[in-house]
Amino acid sequence: MGSLDEHILRTAKEIVVKFIETGRISPTGFNESFKAIYKSVEEAVKGTEDIAGKDEENLTR
């Protein structure tokens, strides 16, 4: 698992824990909620990474 994936996993876990602590997610709904939050964080991080990479490509051409 790469460093970026570890950061995504850690961030998703922290978000889910906060939601459980505040009562917005029940512990029984952890599995479904965690998957959705993980995908959202991953898309946000890796989507931004893809855009930054394309901008650099355009600058070097």
PyMOL Python script that loads the backbone (N, CA, C, O; Angstrom):
from pymol import cmd

cmd.read_pdbstr("""\
ATOM      1  N   MET A   1       0.852  -1.171   0.000  1.00  0.00           N
ATOM      2  CA  MET A   1       0.000   0.000   0.000  1.00  0.00           C
ATOM      3  C   MET A   1       0.895   1.229   0.000  1.00  0.00           C
ATOM      4  O   MET A   1       1.798   1.349   0.828  1.00  0.00           O
ATOM      5  N   GLY A   2       0.645   2.129  -0.918  1.00  0.00           N
ATOM      6  CA  GLY A   2       1.456   3.323  -1.037  1.00  0.00           C
ATOM      7  C   GLY A   2       1.141   4.341   0.046  1.00  0.00           C
ATOM      8  O   GLY A   2       0.137   4.238   0.750  1.00  0.00           O
ATOM      9  N   SER A   3       2.005   5.305   0.159  1.00  0.00           N
ATOM     10  CA  SER A   3       1.845   6.339   1.176  1.00  0.00           C
ATOM     11  C   SER A   3       0.533   7.103   0.989  1.00  0.00           C
ATOM     12  O   SER A   3      -0.151   7.408   1.966  1.00  0.00           O
ATOM     13  N   LEU A   4       0.185   7.409  -0.250  1.00  0.00           N
ATOM     14  CA  LEU A   4      -1.052   8.146  -0.518  1.00  0.00           C
ATOM     15  C   LEU A   4      -2.259   7.324  -0.086  1.00  0.00           C
ATOM     16  O   LEU A   4      -3.192   7.859   0.512  1.00  0.00           O
ATOM     17  N   ASP A   5      -2.249   6.029  -0.383  1.00  0.00           N
ATOM     18  CA  ASP A   5      -3.352   5.159   0.018  1.00  0.00           C
ATOM     19  C   ASP A   5      -3.472   5.075   1.537  1.00  0.00           C
ATOM     20  O   ASP A   5      -4.577   5.024   2.077  1.00  0.00           O
ATOM     21  N   GLU A   6      -2.345   5.062   2.213  1.00  0.00           N
ATOM     22  CA  GLU A   6      -2.366   5.030   3.684  1.00  0.00           C
ATOM     23  C   GLU A   6      -2.984   6.303   4.246  1.00  0.00           C
ATOM     24  O   GLU A   6      -3.738   6.248   5.218  1.00  0.00           O
ATOM     25  N   HIS A   7      -2.674   7.442   3.647  1.00  0.00           N
ATOM     26  CA  HIS A   7      -3.247   8.716   4.093  1.00  0.00           C
ATOM     27  C   HIS A   7      -4.757   8.744   3.840  1.00  0.00           C
ATOM     28  O   HIS A   7      -5.519   9.235   4.673  1.00  0.00           O
ATOM     29  N   ILE A   8      -5.178   8.226   2.710  1.00  0.00           N
ATOM     30  CA  ILE A   8      -6.610   8.169   2.399  1.00  0.00           C
ATOM     31  C   ILE A   8      -7.323   7.288   3.414  1.00  0.00           C
ATOM     32  O   ILE A   8      -8.378   7.660   3.928  1.00  0.00           O
ATOM     33  N   LEU A   9      -6.756   6.122   3.704  1.00  0.00           N
ATOM     34  CA  LEU A   9      -7.345   5.199   4.666  1.00  0.00           C
ATOM     35  C   LEU A   9      -7.446   5.837   6.045  1.00  0.00           C
ATOM     36  O   LEU A   9      -8.482   5.745   6.705  1.00  0.00           O
ATOM     37  N   ARG A  10      -6.378   6.478   6.473  1.00  0.00           N
ATOM     38  CA  ARG A  10      -6.356   7.120   7.795  1.00  0.00           C
ATOM     39  C   ARG A  10      -7.383   8.254   7.876  1.00  0.00           C
ATOM     40  O   ARG A  10      -8.070   8.403   8.887  1.00  0.00           O
ATOM     41  N   THR A  11      -7.485   9.044   6.819  1.00  0.00           N
ATOM     42  CA  THR A  11      -8.436  10.151   6.796  1.00  0.00           C
ATOM     43  C   THR A  11      -9.873   9.647   6.844  1.00  0.00           C
ATOM     44  O   THR A  11     -10.698  10.173   7.591  1.00  0.00           O
ATOM     45  N   ALA A  12     -10.166   8.627   6.045  1.00  0.00           N
ATOM     46  CA  ALA A  12     -11.521   8.054   6.038  1.00  0.00           C
ATOM     47  C   ALA A  12     -11.873   7.503   7.423  1.00  0.00           C
ATOM     48  O   ALA A  12     -12.991   7.682   7.905  1.00  0.00           O
ATOM     49  N   LYS A  13     -10.913   6.836   8.052  1.00  0.00           N
ATOM     50  CA  LYS A  13     -11.143   6.279   9.388  1.00  0.00           C
ATOM     51  C   LYS A  13     -11.447   7.384  10.394  1.00  0.00           C
ATOM     52  O   LYS A  13     -12.362   7.253  11.207  1.00  0.00           O
ATOM     53  N   GLU A  14     -10.682   8.469  10.339  1.00  0.00           N
ATOM     54  CA  GLU A  14     -10.894   9.571  11.270  1.00  0.00           C
ATOM     55  C   GLU A  14     -12.264  10.212  11.070  1.00  0.00           C
ATOM     56  O   GLU A  14     -12.924  10.582  12.041  1.00  0.00           O
ATOM     57  N   ILE A  15     -12.690  10.344   9.827  1.00  0.00           N
ATOM     58  CA  ILE A  15     -14.008  10.921   9.540  1.00  0.00           C
ATOM     59  C   ILE A  15     -15.106  10.031  10.100  1.00  0.00           C
ATOM     60  O   ILE A  15     -16.034  10.517  10.747  1.00  0.00           O
ATOM     61  N   VAL A  16     -15.005   8.725   9.855  1.00  0.00           N
ATOM     62  CA  VAL A  16     -16.020   7.794  10.346  1.00  0.00           C
ATOM     63  C   VAL A  16     -16.064   7.800  11.873  1.00  0.00           C
ATOM     64  O   VAL A  16     -17.147   7.797  12.459  1.00  0.00           O
ATOM     65  N   VAL A  17     -14.915   7.810  12.512  1.00  0.00           N
ATOM     66  CA  VAL A  17     -14.871   7.833  13.981  1.00  0.00           C
ATOM     67  C   VAL A  17     -15.560   9.097  14.508  1.00  0.00           C
ATOM     68  O   VAL A  17     -16.326   9.025  15.469  1.00  0.00           O
ATOM     69  N   LYS A  18     -15.297  10.234  13.898  1.00  0.00           N
ATOM     70  CA  LYS A  18     -15.944  11.481  14.333  1.00  0.00           C
ATOM     71  C   LYS A  18     -17.453  11.405  14.145  1.00  0.00           C
ATOM     72  O   LYS A  18     -18.208  11.852  15.008  1.00  0.00           O
ATOM     73  N   PHE A  19     -17.900  10.840  13.022  1.00  0.00           N
ATOM     74  CA  PHE A  19     -19.333  10.700  12.778  1.00  0.00           C
ATOM     75  C   PHE A  19     -19.967   9.768  13.806  1.00  0.00           C
ATOM     76  O   PHE A  19     -21.087  10.021  14.249  1.00  0.00           O
ATOM     77  N   ILE A  20     -19.289   8.715  14.188  1.00  0.00           N
ATOM     78  CA  ILE A  20     -19.816   7.800  15.212  1.00  0.00           C
ATOM     79  C   ILE A  20     -19.877   8.524  16.559  1.00  0.00           C
ATOM     80  O   ILE A  20     -20.864   8.407  17.286  1.00  0.00           O
ATOM     81  N   GLU A  21     -18.821   9.271  16.887  1.00  0.00           N
ATOM     82  CA  GLU A  21     -18.786   9.999  18.162  1.00  0.00           C
ATOM     83  C   GLU A  21     -19.903  11.027  18.263  1.00  0.00           C
ATOM     84  O   GLU A  21     -20.447  11.243  19.346  1.00  0.00           O
ATOM     85  N   THR A  22     -20.248  11.658  17.159  1.00  0.00           N
ATOM     86  CA  THR A  22     -21.295  12.686  17.178  1.00  0.00           C
ATOM     87  C   THR A  22     -22.685  12.106  16.960  1.00  0.00           C
ATOM     88  O   THR A  22     -23.677  12.833  17.012  1.00  0.00           O
ATOM     89  N   GLY A  23     -22.765  10.802  16.717  1.00  0.00           N
ATOM     90  CA  GLY A  23     -24.060  10.151  16.564  1.00  0.00           C
ATOM     91  C   GLY A  23     -24.651  10.213  15.165  1.00  0.00           C
ATOM     92  O   GLY A  23     -25.812   9.849  14.974  1.00  0.00           O
ATOM     93  N   ARG A  24     -23.884  10.663  14.191  1.00  0.00           N
ATOM     94  CA  ARG A  24     -24.396  10.757  12.818  1.00  0.00           C
ATOM     95  C   ARG A  24     -24.350   9.413  12.107  1.00  0.00           C
ATOM     96  O   ARG A  24     -25.076   9.203  11.135  1.00  0.00           O
ATOM     97  N   ILE A  25     -23.506   8.501  12.579  1.00  0.00           N
ATOM     98  CA  ILE A  25     -23.427   7.141  12.045  1.00  0.00           C
ATOM     99  C   ILE A  25     -23.462   6.196  13.244  1.00  0.00           C
ATOM    100  O   ILE A  25     -22.808   6.437  14.259  1.00  0.00           O
ATOM    101  N   SER A  26     -24.233   5.121  13.111  1.00  0.00           N
ATOM    102  CA  SER A  26     -24.226   4.128  14.195  1.00  0.00           C
ATOM    103  C   SER A  26     -23.111   3.121  13.914  1.00  0.00           C
ATOM    104  O   SER A  26     -22.764   2.885  12.757  1.00  0.00           O
ATOM    105  N   PRO A  27     -22.558   2.535  14.957  1.00  0.00           N
ATOM    106  CA  PRO A  27     -21.498   1.533  14.750  1.00  0.00           C
ATOM    107  C   PRO A  27     -21.957   0.376  13.863  1.00  0.00           C
ATOM    108  O   PRO A  27     -21.138  -0.238  13.178  1.00  0.00           O
ATOM    109  N   THR A  28     -23.243   0.074  13.867  1.00  0.00           N
ATOM    110  CA  THR A  28     -23.735  -1.023  13.011  1.00  0.00           C
ATOM    111  C   THR A  28     -23.695  -0.643  11.539  1.00  0.00           C
ATOM    112  O   THR A  28     -23.657  -1.523  10.679  1.00  0.00           O
ATOM    113  N   GLY A  29     -23.704   0.640  11.234  1.00  0.00           N
ATOM    114  CA  GLY A  29     -23.639   1.089   9.845  1.00  0.00           C
ATOM    115  C   GLY A  29     -22.230   1.409   9.388  1.00  0.00           C
ATOM    116  O   GLY A  29     -22.031   2.009   8.331  1.00  0.00           O
ATOM    117  N   PHE A  30     -21.250   1.006  10.187  1.00  0.00           N
ATOM    118  CA  PHE A  30     -19.854   1.331   9.895  1.00  0.00           C
ATOM    119  C   PHE A  30     -19.426   0.856   8.516  1.00  0.00           C
ATOM    120  O   PHE A  30     -18.848   1.631   7.754  1.00  0.00           O
ATOM    121  N   ASN A  31     -19.694  -0.392   8.180  1.00  0.00           N
ATOM    122  CA  ASN A  31     -19.206  -0.986   6.930  1.00  0.00           C
ATOM    123  C   ASN A  31     -19.661  -0.183   5.712  1.00  0.00           C
ATOM    124  O   ASN A  31     -18.845   0.201   4.875  1.00  0.00           O
ATOM    125  N   GLU A  32     -20.940   0.062   5.620  1.00  0.00           N
ATOM    126  CA  GLU A  32     -21.484   0.793   4.472  1.00  0.00           C
ATOM    127  C   GLU A  32     -20.985   2.237   4.445  1.00  0.00           C
ATOM    128  O   GLU A  32     -20.603   2.753   3.395  1.00  0.00           O
ATOM    129  N   SER A  33     -20.994   2.872   5.602  1.00  0.00           N
ATOM    130  CA  SER A  33     -20.561   4.268   5.682  1.00  0.00           C
ATOM    131  C   SER A  33     -19.083   4.420   5.368  1.00  0.00           C
ATOM    132  O   SER A  33     -18.682   5.345   4.661  1.00  0.00           O
ATOM    133  N   PHE A  34     -18.272   3.510   5.897  1.00  0.00           N
ATOM    134  CA  PHE A  34     -16.829   3.605   5.672  1.00  0.00           C
ATOM    135  C   PHE A  34     -16.502   3.500   4.187  1.00  0.00           C
ATOM    136  O   PHE A  34     -15.683   4.263   3.675  1.00  0.00           O
ATOM    137  N   LYS A  35     -17.142   2.554   3.491  1.00  0.00           N
ATOM    138  CA  LYS A  35     -16.886   2.391   2.057  1.00  0.00           C
ATOM    139  C   LYS A  35     -17.222   3.665   1.287  1.00  0.00           C
ATOM    140  O   LYS A  35     -16.458   4.089   0.420  1.00  0.00           O
ATOM    141  N   ALA A  36     -18.353   4.267   1.600  1.00  0.00           N
ATOM    142  CA  ALA A  36     -18.769   5.482   0.901  1.00  0.00           C
ATOM    143  C   ALA A  36     -17.820   6.642   1.194  1.00  0.00           C
ATOM    144  O   ALA A  36     -17.453   7.389   0.288  1.00  0.00           O
ATOM    145  N   ILE A  37     -17.425   6.794   2.452  1.00  0.00           N
ATOM    146  CA  ILE A  37     -16.523   7.881   2.826  1.00  0.00           C
ATOM    147  C   ILE A  37     -15.141   7.662   2.221  1.00  0.00           C
ATOM    148  O   ILE A  37     -14.519   8.606   1.736  1.00  0.00           O
ATOM    149  N   TYR A  38     -14.659   6.425   2.248  1.00  0.00           N
ATOM    150  CA  TYR A  38     -13.354   6.124   1.662  1.00  0.00           C
ATOM    151  C   TYR A  38     -13.339   6.483   0.174  1.00  0.00           C
ATOM    152  O   TYR A  38     -12.401   7.123  -0.303  1.00  0.00           O
ATOM    153  N   LYS A  39     -14.377   6.071  -0.554  1.00  0.00           N
ATOM    154  CA  LYS A  39     -14.448   6.366  -1.995  1.00  0.00           C
ATOM    155  C   LYS A  39     -14.477   7.876  -2.236  1.00  0.00           C
ATOM    156  O   LYS A  39     -13.835   8.370  -3.163  1.00  0.00           O
ATOM    157  N   SER A  40     -15.216   8.604  -1.409  1.00  0.00           N
ATOM    158  CA  SER A  40     -15.290  10.063  -1.570  1.00  0.00           C
ATOM    159  C   SER A  40     -13.935  10.722  -1.352  1.00  0.00           C
ATOM    160  O   SER A  40     -13.526  11.593  -2.120  1.00  0.00           O
ATOM    161  N   VAL A  41     -13.247  10.302  -0.306  1.00  0.00           N
ATOM    162  CA  VAL A  41     -11.922  10.865  -0.018  1.00  0.00           C
ATOM    163  C   VAL A  41     -10.957  10.497  -1.147  1.00  0.00           C
ATOM    164  O   VAL A  41     -10.194  11.340  -1.618  1.00  0.00           O
ATOM    165  N   GLU A  42     -10.996   9.239  -1.574  1.00  0.00           N
ATOM    166  CA  GLU A  42     -10.099   8.780  -2.632  1.00  0.00           C
ATOM    167  C   GLU A  42     -10.330   9.554  -3.929  1.00  0.00           C
ATOM    168  O   GLU A  42      -9.374   9.972  -4.582  1.00  0.00           O
ATOM    169  N   GLU A  43     -11.590   9.744  -4.303  1.00  0.00           N
ATOM    170  CA  GLU A  43     -11.895  10.496  -5.521  1.00  0.00           C
ATOM    171  C   GLU A  43     -11.438  11.945  -5.405  1.00  0.00           C
ATOM    172  O   GLU A  43     -10.925  12.521  -6.364  1.00  0.00           O
ATOM    173  N   ALA A  44     -11.628  12.526  -4.229  1.00  0.00           N
ATOM    174  CA  ALA A  44     -11.206  13.920  -4.035  1.00  0.00           C
ATOM    175  C   ALA A  44      -9.694  14.057  -4.139  1.00  0.00           C
ATOM    176  O   ALA A  44      -9.194  14.984  -4.776  1.00  0.00           O
ATOM    177  N   VAL A  45      -8.972  13.146  -3.519  1.00  0.00           N
ATOM    178  CA  VAL A  45      -7.510  13.238  -3.511  1.00  0.00           C
ATOM    179  C   VAL A  45      -6.932  12.868  -4.867  1.00  0.00           C
ATOM    180  O   VAL A  45      -6.124  13.611  -5.425  1.00  0.00           O
ATOM    181  N   LYS A  46      -7.336  11.740  -5.392  1.00  0.00           N
ATOM    182  CA  LYS A  46      -6.753  11.280  -6.652  1.00  0.00           C
ATOM    183  C   LYS A  46      -7.275  12.072  -7.835  1.00  0.00           C
ATOM    184  O   LYS A  46      -6.576  12.197  -8.840  1.00  0.00           O
ATOM    185  N   GLY A  47      -8.477  12.607  -7.745  1.00  0.00           N
ATOM    186  CA  GLY A  47      -9.001  13.462  -8.801  1.00  0.00           C
ATOM    187  C   GLY A  47      -8.198  14.746  -8.899  1.00  0.00           C
ATOM    188  O   GLY A  47      -7.893  15.213  -9.996  1.00  0.00           O
ATOM    189  N   THR A  48      -7.857  15.316  -7.755  1.00  0.00           N
ATOM    190  CA  THR A  48      -7.043  16.522  -7.705  1.00  0.00           C
ATOM    191  C   THR A  48      -5.646  16.230  -8.229  1.00  0.00           C
ATOM    192  O   THR A  48      -5.048  17.054  -8.921  1.00  0.00           O
ATOM    193  N   GLU A  49      -5.131  15.051  -7.895  1.00  0.00           N
ATOM    194  CA  GLU A  49      -3.799  14.655  -8.343  1.00  0.00           C
ATOM    195  C   GLU A  49      -3.762  14.544  -9.872  1.00  0.00           C
ATOM    196  O   GLU A  49      -2.792  14.975 -10.496  1.00  0.00           O
ATOM    197  N   ASP A  50      -4.804  13.974 -10.479  1.00  0.00           N
ATOM    198  CA  ASP A  50      -4.866  13.830 -11.928  1.00  0.00           C
ATOM    199  C   ASP A  50      -4.899  15.192 -12.618  1.00  0.00           C
ATOM    200  O   ASP A  50      -4.241  15.383 -13.641  1.00  0.00           O
ATOM    201  N   ILE A  51      -5.652  16.132 -12.074  1.00  0.00           N
ATOM    202  CA  ILE A  51      -5.742  17.465 -12.661  1.00  0.00           C
ATOM    203  C   ILE A  51      -4.387  18.159 -12.579  1.00  0.00           C
ATOM    204  O   ILE A  51      -3.964  18.791 -13.547  1.00  0.00           O
ATOM    205  N   ALA A  52      -3.703  18.055 -11.452  1.00  0.00           N
ATOM    206  CA  ALA A  52      -2.389  18.676 -11.289  1.00  0.00           C
ATOM    207  C   ALA A  52      -1.397  18.080 -12.275  1.00  0.00           C
ATOM    208  O   ALA A  52      -0.591  18.812 -12.849  1.00  0.00           O
ATOM    209  N   GLY A  53      -1.437  16.788 -12.483  1.00  0.00           N
ATOM    210  CA  GLY A  53      -0.535  16.135 -13.426  1.00  0.00           C
ATOM    211  C   GLY A  53      -0.773  16.587 -14.845  1.00  0.00           C
ATOM    212  O   GLY A  53       0.185  16.759 -15.598  1.00  0.00           O
ATOM    213  N   LYS A  54      -2.014  16.786 -15.234  1.00  0.00           N
ATOM    214  CA  LYS A  54      -2.343  17.240 -16.588  1.00  0.00           C
ATOM    215  C   LYS A  54      -1.871  18.667 -16.799  1.00  0.00           C
ATOM    216  O   LYS A  54      -1.399  19.010 -17.883  1.00  0.00           O
ATOM    217  N   ASP A  55      -1.994  19.512 -15.761  1.00  0.00           N
ATOM    218  CA  ASP A  55      -1.532  20.889 -15.870  1.00  0.00           C
ATOM    219  C   ASP A  55      -0.029  20.930 -16.087  1.00  0.00           C
ATOM    220  O   ASP A  55       0.459  21.735 -16.880  1.00  0.00           O
ATOM    221  N   GLU A  56       0.712  20.073 -15.392  1.00  0.00           N
ATOM    222  CA  GLU A  56       2.172  20.040 -15.552  1.00  0.00           C
ATOM    223  C   GLU A  56       2.538  19.576 -16.951  1.00  0.00           C
ATOM    224  O   GLU A  56       3.486  20.094 -17.541  1.00  0.00           O
ATOM    225  N   GLU A  57       1.797  18.599 -17.500  1.00  0.00           N
ATOM    226  CA  GLU A  57       2.059  18.128 -18.852  1.00  0.00           C
ATOM    227  C   GLU A  57       1.888  19.254 -19.871  1.00  0.00           C
ATOM    228  O   GLU A  57       2.689  19.397 -20.795  1.00  0.00           O
ATOM    229  N   ASN A  58       0.845  20.040 -19.691  1.00  0.00           N
ATOM    230  CA  ASN A  58       0.579  21.140 -20.620  1.00  0.00           C
ATOM    231  C   ASN A  58       1.655  22.214 -20.545  1.00  0.00           C
ATOM    232  O   ASN A  58       1.963  22.850 -21.553  1.00  0.00           O
ATOM    233  N   LEU A  59       2.226  22.421 -19.376  1.00  0.00           N
ATOM    234  CA  LEU A  59       3.261  23.423 -19.227  1.00  0.00           C
ATOM    235  C   LEU A  59       4.583  22.992 -19.876  1.00  0.00           C
ATOM    236  O   LEU A  59       5.341  23.829 -20.366  1.00  0.00           O
ATOM    237  N   THR A  60       4.846  21.700 -19.873  1.00  0.00           N
ATOM    238  CA  THR A  60       6.125  21.222 -20.418  1.00  0.00           C
ATOM    239  C   THR A  60       6.087  21.083 -21.935  1.00  0.00           C
ATOM    240  O   THR A  60       7.135  20.914 -22.559  1.00  0.00           O
ATOM    241  N   ARG A  61       4.941  21.149 -22.524  1.00  0.00           N
ATOM    242  CA  ARG A  61       4.852  21.007 -23.993  1.00  0.00           C
ATOM    243  C   ARG A  61       5.132  22.266 -24.712  1.00  0.00           C
ATOM    244  O   ARG A  61       5.093  22.297 -25.942  1.00  0.00           O
TER     245      ARG A  61
END
""", "prot")
cmd.dss("prot")
cmd.show_as("cartoon", "prot")
cmd.util.cbc("prot")
cmd.orient("prot")
